[in-house]
Amino acid sequence: MLLCIVFGSFSLYAQSKMVRGTVTDAGGAPLIGVNVVEKGTTNGNITDLEGNFLLNVSPGAVLQFSYVGYVSQETEVKDQTTIYVRMVEDMEIIDEVVVVGYGTQKKADLTSAISILNPAEVLKAPGGVENALQGNIAGVNVSGGKIRIRGTSSITGNTDPLWVVDGIIDGNIPNDDEIESIQVLKDAASAAIYGVRGANEVIVITTKRGTIGSPRVNFNTYIGTGSPAKKLKMLGAYDYTVYANELFYNAATPEARADGT
């Protein structure tokens, strides 16, 4: 009986093995806090300050590596006991460009509160950018044609946001189909860029530019019809003449009535 227990324990131990490894970025610098998980299980670990990890896995295991801003990877363990993984940056996330006061900046480098509105939402809401902002950008309230971002900051002063169109302050708002991007700057960073004029936050609009290729024509139109809910009965020419004569007669003095004038 004792031999069976010892043999069973040895078999369970033989079914798994210890794997160690190092995770780095494209430049060879160690990545801290990378998630290392055995695929299909909850068995996992994270890399330490030097990008190293240690994990006990089953035979035929596949390790999954994931990290914010990097493309997730999978590696088969096979007969390896030491694994080296080089993570690749997710360029679709890191290289997304946002328009700010001084030009453009990568979204990954931003620490400011900036909300981005998809131009397609503008075309879904006929009536201009104002209607598109309502319900699509957090902290923006549109009422009676007035836009308020993060509430009203003054009782008597102007509380309208600053509009910047293609770098021009208080520029004319373009047509809906001419807009390339819309960003709403909603924190103190806007005041640092535009001064006191940005105290009520800033709406930055970039218009479309010409591109190489075949000409394209877009056409949008909106048609509306209306009809009165109830029509009033109107007097005819004869009835109106009789009514007007009675009106003048009743308004005349008794002497004028006696004279017939």
Solvent accessible surface area in square Angstrom, and as a share of the most:
residue,aa,sasa,rsa
1,M,183,0.82
2,L,131,0.65
3,L,148,0.73
4,C,92,0.55
5,I,100,0.51
6,V,89,0.51
7,F,145,0.60
8,G,32,0.30
9,S,66,0.43
10,F,133,0.55
11,S,38,0.25
12,L,125,0.62
13,Y,171,0.65
14,A,66,0.51
15,Q,103,0.46
16,S,40,0.26
17,K,57,0.24
18,M,96,0.43
19,V,0,0.00
20,R,132,0.48
21,G,5,0.05
22,T,31,0.18
23,V,0,0.00
24,T,24,0.14
25,D,29,0.15
26,A,66,0.51
27,G,75,0.72
28,G,34,0.33
29,A,50,0.39
30,P,65,0.41
31,L,16,0.08
32,I,88,0.45
33,G,28,0.27
34,V,0,0.00
35,N,70,0.36
36,V,0,0.00
37,V,48,0.28
38,E,13,0.06
39,K,100,0.42
40,G,82,0.79
41,T,65,0.38
42,T,144,0.84
43,N,53,0.27
44,G,34,0.32
45,N,64,0.33
46,I,99,0.50
47,T,3,0.02
48,D,71,0.37
49,L,139,0.69
50,E,117,0.52
51,G,0,0.00
52,N,55,0.28
53,F,8,0.03
54,L,78,0.39
55,L,9,0.05
56,N,73,0.37
57,V,2,0.01
58,S,50,0.32
59,P,92,0.58
60,G,66,0.63
61,A,7,0.05
62,V,38,0.22
63,L,0,0.00
64,Q,59,0.26
65,F,0,0.00
66,S,42,0.27
67,Y,70,0.27
68,V,142,0.81
69,G,17,0.16
70,Y,36,0.14
71,V,72,0.41
72,S,76,0.49
73,Q,49,0.22
74,E,96,0.43
75,T,35,0.20
76,E,94,0.42
77,V,1,0.00
78,K,135,0.57
79,D,124,0.64
80,Q,69,0.31
81,T,80,0.46
82,T,58,0.34
83,I,4,0.02
84,Y,171,0.65
85,V,9,0.05
86,R,143,0.52
87,M,0,0.00
88,V,86,0.49
89,E,69,0.31
90,D,33,0.17
91,M,98,0.44
92,E,154,0.69
93,I,100,0.51
94,I,32,0.16
95,D,52,0.27
96,E,75,0.33
97,V,87,0.50
98,V,1,0.00
99,V,32,0.19
100,V,20,0.11
101,G,25,0.24
102,Y,182,0.69
103,G,34,0.33
104,T,94,0.55
105,Q,71,0.32
106,K,88,0.37
107,K,94,0.40
108,A,61,0.48
109,D,88,0.46
110,L,37,0.18
111,T,139,0.81
112,S,39,0.25
113,A,33,0.25
114,I,35,0.18
115,S,23,0.15
116,I,70,0.36
117,L,4,0.02
118,N,87,0.45
119,P,36,0.23
120,A,47,0.36
121,E,52,0.23
122,V,0,0.00
123,L,78,0.39
124,K,145,0.62
125,A,25,0.19
126,P,71,0.45
127,G,60,0.57
128,G,16,0.15
129,V,1,0.00
130,E,49,0.22
131,N,71,0.37
132,A,0,0.00
133,L,0,0.00
134,Q,84,0.37
135,G,72,0.69
136,N,70,0.36
137,I,9,0.05
138,A,80,0.62
139,G,45,0.43
140,V,13,0.07
141,N,79,0.40
142,V,26,0.15
143,S,73,0.47
144,G,82,0.79
145,G,63,0.60
146,K,121,0.51
147,I,8,0.04
148,R,44,0.16
149,I,8,0.04
150,R,138,0.51
151,G,48,0.46
152,T,92,0.53
153,S,84,0.54
154,S,39,0.25
155,I,177,0.90
156,T,135,0.79
157,G,42,0.40
158,N,114,0.58
159,T,14,0.08
160,D,68,0.35
161,P,9,0.06
162,L,10,0.05
163,W,35,0.12
164,V,4,0.02
165,V,12,0.07
166,D,55,0.29
167,G,63,0.61
168,I,112,0.57
169,I,70,0.35
170,D,88,0.46
171,G,15,0.15
172,N,141,0.72
173,I,72,0.37
174,P,22,0.14
175,N,96,0.49
176,D,38,0.20
177,D,62,0.32
178,E,78,0.35
179,I,1,0.01
180,E,92,0.41
181,S,20,0.13
182,I,0,0.00
183,Q,5,0.02
184,V,0,0.00
185,L,4,0.02
186,K,16,0.07
187,D,41,0.21
188,A,83,0.64
189,A,33,0.26
190,S,0,0.00
191,A,38,0.30
192,A,82,0.64
193,I,44,0.22
194,Y,36,0.14
195,G,36,0.35
196,V,137,0.79
197,R,129,0.47
198,G,1,0.01
199,A,63,0.49
200,N,27,0.14
201,E,22,0.10
202,V,0,0.00
203,I,0,0.00
204,V,5,0.03
205,I,0,0.00
206,T,36,0.21
207,T,21,0.12
208,K,100,0.42
209,R,157,0.57
210,G,81,0.78
211,T,118,0.69
212,I,185,0.94
213,G,64,0.62
214,S,96,0.62
215,P,130,0.82
216,R,209,0.76
217,V,139,0.80
218,N,116,0.60
219,F,169,0.70
220,N,86,0.44
221,T,81,0.47
222,Y,148,0.56
223,I,155,0.79
224,G,72,0.69
225,T,137,0.79
226,G,79,0.76
227,S,101,0.65
228,P,90,0.57
229,A,116,0.90
230,K,164,0.70
231,K,167,0.71
232,L,139,0.69
233,K,206,0.87
234,M,165,0.74
235,L,107,0.53
236,G,41,0.39
237,A,92,0.71
238,Y,169,0.64
239,D,74,0.38
240,Y,132,0.50
241,T,73,0.42
242,V,58,0.33
243,Y,119,0.45
244,A,21,0.16
245,N,91,0.46
246,E,97,0.44
247,L,96,0.48
248,F,145,0.60
249,Y,127,0.48
250,N,101,0.52
251,A,83,0.65
252,A,29,0.22
253,T,78,0.45
254,P,96,0.61
255,E,121,0.54
256,A,26,0.20
257,R,93,0.34
258,A,91,0.70
259,D,109,0.56
260,G,68,0.65
261,T,126,0.73
